[in-house]
C-alpha cells in the first residue's frame, strides 16, 4: 500500500513539473522572462521532488528485499 502512495506522489510531482515548465515557456514567449522565472523555479523544485521521491522509494524497496 505504501509503495502505491509513493508512486502516486511521484506521478503527481512529475505532472506538476511538466505543467509548470510548459506554463513558464508559454509565459516567457508572450511576456518575457521577468514574469516567468518563478514558474521555472517551481518547475525545478518539482523535478527535484520527483527524483527525491523516486530515490526514497527505490531505497526502501532495496532495503526490504535485502
N, C-alpha and C positions, 0 to 999 in steps of 0.2 A: 504493500500500500504506500509506504513512504517513497519507494522508487517511482511510483506513478506521480506522486505530488512533485517530486524533484524534476521529473521530466516535463510536467505541465509548466512549472516555473521557467525551465529552460526555453520552452517554446514561446512563452509569454515575453521573456526578455528579448529573444531574437525578433519577434514581431514588433515590439516597441522600438528596437534599434533600427529596423528597416523602415518603419513608418517615420521616425524622427529624421533619419537620413534623407528619405525622399522629400519630406517637408522642407528640410534645410536646403536641399538642392533647388527645389522649386522657388523658395523664398529668395535664395541667392540670385537666381536668374532674373526675377522680377523686381526685387527691392534692394539687392546688394548684400554684401557680406556683413555690413554693420548691423543689419536687422536679423541676421540668421545665425550668427555664431553661437548663440545659446543652444539652438537646436543641434548644431554639430557637437557641442559638448555633451548634451543629453544622449545623443546617439553613441558617442564614445563610451560614456558611462554604462549605457545599456548593453553594448557589446562586451564590455569588461565583465559586467554582472553575468552575462550568458556564459562566458568562458570560466568564470569562477564557479558558478553553479555546476557546470559540466565536470570540472575537475573534482569538486567535492563529491558528486555522485559517483564518479569513476573510482575515487579513492575509497569510498565506503563500500563499493561493490567488490573491489580488490581485497579489502580487509576482511570482508565476510566470507570470501572464498578461500582465503589462505590463512 
